[in-house]
Amino acid sequence: LARSQQARTDAQGHGDARAEVVSLPEFDFATQQSLPYDGRFVRPSRLVDAPNPMMPLLDAIWTRRTSRGYADRPVDRETFDWLVAQAMNAPTACNEQQWKLILIDDPAIIMDLYERGSASFLKNAKQCFLVCYNRRSDNREWADHTQSGAAFIATFQLVAHTVGVGSCWIGHLPNKSELRRVFNIHRAYEPVALVTFGYYRNKVKILPRKRDVSKIIMHNRFVPEGLVFENPRRTLFRTVARYAYYKIPAFFRRRLKPYTKRFEKKFYYETFD
Ligand SMILES: Cc1cc2nc3c(=O)[nH]c(=O)nc-3n(C[C@H](O)[C@H](O)[C@H](O)COP(=O)(O)O)c2cc1C
């Protein structure tokens, strides 16, 4: 920021027409000031004791990482409501703001979701919420209800991080029809994803982003060069296996759960105290 202000001052000093151009500061993980970083790990638990919702936006964006294990102390209802009130500033299609959240803190319901085949670490979570969004949209082609729900989750995760609340967005869940029955979800609403949350007790290894900006941006048209795909046979196998698994009655899936865990993706960048 100092550099961009200096650039502006210099430009003005020279009566330069570029006076209006703001040069953006370079920023990377080491630039952020909000969390201790030892060159490898960041410890977001610092924010539990010293919440900092006013931290610079870029600090929050760079230091937020998914958390899949949480402290015993639950996030109280007042704090949860505050987080939701902030996340309700997320954009929605046609500004409809048609979210519904099912807050889940009953261990029996969480265990039931786990046993039905959800992501395994859900077993360790004490709190989560299911995001639903009104699907009666005239723009089904673009699934804009899903996009609106996704924007809410991304905003929630960012704000929650600033006050020491870690979270994980979960898409590894039983089929939507099953969740509709379990939670009695109105047919006009679509379950979008589950979000676990709780106070941090982890440290996260900071890994570089997988691709460079120049590999992401194409200009005026899609350039099908240098595309990266998973092995198609592996993807097909996983798709069929997933379809078959969630078609099995829940009763049998409960018994299979201990054996299916090993097929889940593991995230080794996160360790717990
Ligand atoms: C649509 C979506 C679905 C996800 N589903 C899962 C999931 O089922 N289980 C899980 O452990 N993480 C899940 N995640 C979290 C991602 O694994 C995580 O965001 C990713 O590894 C990047 O890590 P970071 O959030 O720390 O940057 C999901 C994230 C998104 C956006």
The ligand as a Gaussian input file, in Angstrom:
#p B3LYP/6-31G(d) Opt

LIG

0 1
 C      -17.379000     -27.769000      -3.510000
 C      -16.414000     -28.216000      -2.446000
 C      -16.565000     -29.462000      -1.869000
 C      -15.681000     -29.894000      -0.880000
 N      -15.885000     -31.114000      -0.293000
 C      -15.024000     -31.556000       0.631000
 C      -15.238000     -32.835000       1.260000
 O      -16.195000     -33.539000       0.970000
 N      -14.346000     -33.224000       2.201000
 C      -13.273000     -32.441000       2.561000
 O      -12.506000     -32.858000       3.425000
 N      -13.055000     -31.209000       2.008000
 C      -13.913000     -30.756000       1.055000
 N      -13.742000     -29.507000       0.506000
 C      -12.647000     -28.649000       0.981000
 C      -11.473000     -28.734000       0.025000
 O      -10.847000     -29.987000       0.136000
 C      -10.469000     -27.604000       0.329000
 O      -11.102000     -26.364000       0.139000
 C       -9.274000     -27.732000      -0.573000
 O       -8.524000     -28.876000      -0.239000
 C       -8.381000     -26.496000      -0.509000
 O       -7.936000     -26.287000       0.795000
 P       -8.070000     -24.876000       1.535000
 O       -9.562000     -24.607000       1.699000
 O       -7.378000     -25.077000       2.828000
 O       -7.436000     -23.861000       0.665000
 C      -14.614000     -29.048000      -0.468000
 C      -14.483000     -27.774000      -1.037000
 C      -15.368000     -27.361000      -2.009000
 C      -15.224000     -25.967000      -2.614000

